[in-house]
C-alpha cells in the first residue's frame, strides 16, 4: 500500500524532471 502511494507521488515527479531536462536540451540544441 505504501509503495503504491510512493509510486503515485514519485512517478509524476520523475516524469516532470525528465520533461524539463528534455525541453532544456532541445533549447540548448537550437
N, C-alpha and C positions, 0 to 999 in steps of 0.2 A: 504493500500500500504506500509506504513512504517512498519507495523507489519510483512508483508511478507519478507521485506528486513532484518529486525532484525532476523527473524527466520532463514533465509538462512545463516546469518552470525553466529548466536549464536549456532545453532544446530550442525554444524561441530565441533565447539569448545568443546561443551559438550561431543560429541561422542569421540573426541580425548582425553579429560581428562579421560573419563571412560576407554578407551583402555589403557592409561598409567597406571591408577590405577590397572587395571586387570592384566597387564603384570608384574607390580611391585609385586602384591600379589602372582602371580604364582612363581616369582623368590624367594620370601620370603618363600614360602611353601617348596621349594626343599631343 
